[in-house]
């Protein structure tokens, strides 16, 4: 089977990308998302892409899917009823939490504390205790555990989480309780903390395990349903799910550990952006993914995305490896409103979503959105998504007119420009979170813009950040699906092992890392990936002795040979990271907290498209002219058909570049150069 199919489900559209692995040719499809059952939109898009390629669905080898099912279950509060088993004396571990209140000094006055995912009445204690050194302080009372599990069964729980104190050192008691639970609670999915997150800190470990159980039944139902429909369609190559860290896992593994896919959708975009930017010769980049509901930004150094140890969804922050993506409530469907009290224009985070969508979609929406503002300014063509949606310009103007009237502005265009300016500033805030606040200057990076709405705002974001060039990849509206289809299998193993550097030898740490790598490698081997194709990376969490937080530091395993000085190199790397983040060094002895190894398989050999060479003149691609309202005045602009552009063509702004899945705006004073790989590189003309 030479075809791979990437699927990305967003809040507004489902993006499909079918890739011919032999030629690199791609076939795109974009269909409205179906929130009540995402698999309906997925199957419709798959059939559409297969028809465009002139193949039957049975010729597709693998389906690689970035999904928001787990994320939506948490955001909408529609997860399972979870029962929690914990050590006696720790029943209120989720209620006590970390005593952190977001906001200012008086934030606790107005902050409604979210309810824990496992209610206190569904939490039972068992008599047992394992010490921090792994010794059994109190043996497990199996009768006590069985009685507690029966109480949870009578309470009607739908998923079970087991998280005992210090189980990251020894999970024997947890495994025994899980075995008893399979007898007392047949058919109930079980999440065990020593498997989900074998790391220090009982609150984070418990919260992550409970979150895993909370979304597990819903994710499992979705995976089973989609896998069944894919099989019915004649596709037998298997279903793989994108993890939050940018790797792939088979559907069975993903359903067993769904907390690892909470950022599945955004991770696909970052993976695709790295691939596209690499084709254009750029390894340091900021990714900017603007969809219909939100915008995701991330920072990439040396072609590698920064991986964070925390995944945040709404008010929930779990300990799970994920691409360090920050999300801003700003998208094409973000609603503009003028509060009665302040009379100041606000944009988002409320969104019109897929139903009813922006007023311009003609589906009954009446509130002004960012898409409506772009329609008023002339930035969008008359049709979107390859003709799926015909824009209603009159409805867009009527919606934006409400903003102009509420603010007393002289024209509807002025109101639309204000909406665009504010949403751009909102997105700039997200970019600063991953760059300036992490010690990086955005001017040292290229800006890769994608998503259905990203290329419309990319040039303006480049102007605000000073990040040049702005790169618009081929098929920017379905780049997340491209990332899904071009990534590789990945697994990770971790262990908490607290030692000061003076108590740790190079050989000891080398042995731990090698053991963890072997554990992760066995997972890929079971998927048919031979050891010769494995790529192994190592990372440790370090802190100064006495600190209460850690910084992840990559490990060069080669420095731990007989003649190497791996511990000293690690200490220097940690000092450098601490200096970059906080501008000072504490000077205390370094301390290891956790170690981990990640093993990845080979990326698929997808050929990059190569455009025919042009002479710099894009006039053959001109599809017409239009009127834009930009920088406070109307101006004429050429409209280009991206499919007719050639390598080396230079498009001077103001201009609009249209394609099936997205629209690019080139502002006055800027020019877009067409790269041989198909990307548009926008830079200031000066």
C-alpha positions, 0 to 999 in steps of 0.5 A: 500500500503506497498511500498514507492518510492523515486526519486532523479533526478541528473545532470547525473543519476536519482536514484530510491529506492523502499522500502517495509515498512514491511520488509525494503527490498529495490530495486534500479534502476539507469537510465540516466537523461533526462534533456529535460524532467525529468519525462521520466527518472523518469518513466523509473526508476520507472518501472525498480524498480517495475519490480525488486521487482516483483510488478506492479506500481499500488502497490506503495503507494506514490512517494516521489521526490527530484527534481532540476527543480526549480534549473535548471530554475534559473541556466539556465536562463529559468524561466518565464517573471515576472512582479513586483508590488511594493510600489511607490518609490521602483521600483528599489528595485531589481536594488539597491540590497545590493551593494555587489560585490563578490571577492576582492577589485577590484571585481567590475571591472570584475564582470558581475552583473546578471540581476534581475529576474524581468526587470525594464520595467516589474515593476510597482509602486502603490500608497499605504503605510503601516508603520512598525507598521502596520498602513495605512499611504497611502490607496491603490489606486485600480484604480492605481493598476488596471492600472499598472496591465493592463500595465503588461498584455500588456507587456506579463508577465507570472508570477506576484510578489507582494511585498509592503513595510512593508507588512510583518506586514500587507498583506492586500494591497497585498491581495487586489492587488492579487484579482484585478490581478486575474481579470486583469491577469486570468491564470497568477500565482501570488506570494505574499510576505506576504505569501512567506516570511513574514519577515523583509527586503524589498530587500530579501523579494522582491527577494524571491517573484520574484524568486518564480514567476520566476520558478512557471510556469515551476515547475507547468507544470512539477508537472502536467505532472509527476502527470498525468504520475504517475496516468496513471501508476496506482499509486494513493497514491499521489506525494510528493516533498522534500523541501529544509529544508528536509521536504515533501510537497504535489505536489500542495503546492510545485508548489504554493511555489517552492522557498522552493524546490530550494535545494530539491535534496541535502536535500534528501541526508542529510536526508538519511545520517542522517538515515544511520549514525543513524543506525551505532550509529553516530549522529554527522557527515559531509555529503559528496555527490559527484555526476556526476556534483557537490559535496554537503556537510553539517554538522549534530549535534545530528542527526539534520541537520543545517538549514540555512535561505538563499538558494543560487543558482548560483548568486541568494541568496533567503531567504528560509529555507534550509538544510545548504548545500554547493556546490562545482563544483566537480563531476565525470564528472568534466573536467580536463584542462590545461590553456595555460597561466598558464600550471597548472592543473585545475579540474572543475567546467565545467562538461561533464554532462550526455550527452556526459558524460566522455570519458569512457562512450563511448557516444562521450565525449573526454575531460578528467574527474574525472571518466576517471582518476579513470578508468585509476587508476583502481578504477572502474569496467568495468560496472556502474549502474548495467550494464547500462554503460560499461566503455571504458578504452582505451577512458579514457586513451586517454583523460587523456593522453592529460593532461599528454602531456600538463604538461609534466608528465612521465605517464598517471597514474601520470596525473590521480593521479593529477586530483584526488588529485586536485578534492579532495582538491576542495572538502576539501574546501567545507567541511571546509566551513561547519565545520572550518569556522562555528567553528567546528573541522571536527575531532569531526565528522564522514564523511558520503560519498554517491552519485555515486562517493562519496565512491571512494573519501571518504577514501582520504577525511577522510585522509585530514580532520581527520574525522573518521570513514568514513561511506559508507551507503548501496546503497550510489549511491541512498541515496538521493532517500532513504532520499526522501522515509524516510522523513516526511511532514513538514511545517513552519510559521514565523513572524517578531517581532522586540523587545529588550529583555527589551520590551518583556516578556516570556508570549508574546514570548510564545504566538507568538510561540504557534500561529505560531505552530498552523498555521503550524500544521493546514497544516499538519492536512489538509494532514491527519496527526493527532495532536498527531503525530506532532513534533514541533520545535521553532527558533528565529532570534536574534542580539545585539541591533544595529547589522545589521544581526541575528543569528538563535537560537533554542528555548526550549519552556519548559523554557517559563512556569510560573516558567521558565526564557526563555528570559534569557536562550535565551540570553545565547544561543545567546551569545554562538552562537556568541562566536562560530562564531566570538570569541567575545561578543558585550555586547549590549542588545539582540534583537528579530527580527523574530520567527518561528515554524516548525511542522513535521509529523512522519517518516515512519516506514521503517525497517533497513536491518540487515546483517547476522553475519560473522566471520571477514573474507570477503574472501567469498565476493572476486570477483577477483583481480585488479591492482591499481595505488595508492600513486605513484605506482602500487599495487594488490588489491582485489575486493569485492562484497558488497552484499556478505559481512557479519556483522563484516567482515573487509576489509583491503586496498588496496581494491575495494568494488563494488555494483550496484550503486557505488564503494568504494575504501579502501586505503592502511593502512586503513580497512573497517568494515562491520556494521550490518546495512550494512554500511562500516566503514573505519578507519586507521589501526593504 
